[in-house]
Amino acid sequence: MGIGVSVFLLAVGGILSFAVSDRISGVDLTVVGYILMGAGALGLIMAVLITSQRSRATHTSVTEQRRYEE
């Protein structure tokens, strides 16, 4: 899950939790919103951690020198 999807889940979860007052039989939209916000926050943290790990990685190249004797 990328940063964009995580922010989208946070936004949709916030809207469902705080702005929607409709009732659906058998579904608590407030709880669904909190679950979506939790998933978005977890995804955002994971995306940032993976991105920061990738930027700290170092790459080394090994070159081999051969000497030819005649």
N, C-alpha and C positions, 0 to 999 in steps of 0.2 A: 504494500500500500504506500503510495507516494505522499508527498506533502500536500498536494492539491486535493486528493481524495480525503485526507485527514481533516483538512480545513472545511471541506464540504460536509463531512459527517458532523463536525462540531457545530456548524451553522444550522444544519437541518435539525440536529438534536436540540439546540437551543430554541429554535422556533417551536418545535413540538412541545418542549417542556414549559416554556414561558409565555408563548403568544397564542397558542391554539386552545380554545375553550370548548370545542365541539366534543361530543361524546360518541364513541363507537361501542356498540354492545360487545362486551367481553374483552376489550382492549383498553388498557390505561395508557393514553398517549403521553402522559408525563413520564411514566416509567420507560416507555420506548424512547423518549427523548433523552433521558439520562443514560440509557444504554448506548445510544448512538454517540452521545458526547464522550462517554468513557472509551468507546472504541476509537473515536477520532483522536482523543488525547493520547491513547496508547500508541496508535499508529504514527502520530506526529513525533512522539519521543523516539520511537524505533527508527523512523526515517532520519531524524537528526543524528542519532548515534551512528547509524550505518554510514551516513554521509561524512561525518567527522572522522570515522575510522578510515574511510577510503582516502581522505585527504592527508592523513598522517602516514600512510604507507610509503615506504621508500623503495625505490627500484635501483638495483645495482646491475651493472653489466660486467661480465668477466671476459677479458680478451686474452687470448693465448698467443704468446710470441714464440715462434720456432726459430731455432738457429740451425742453419745448414752449414755443415763443415765439408770442405772439399778436400 
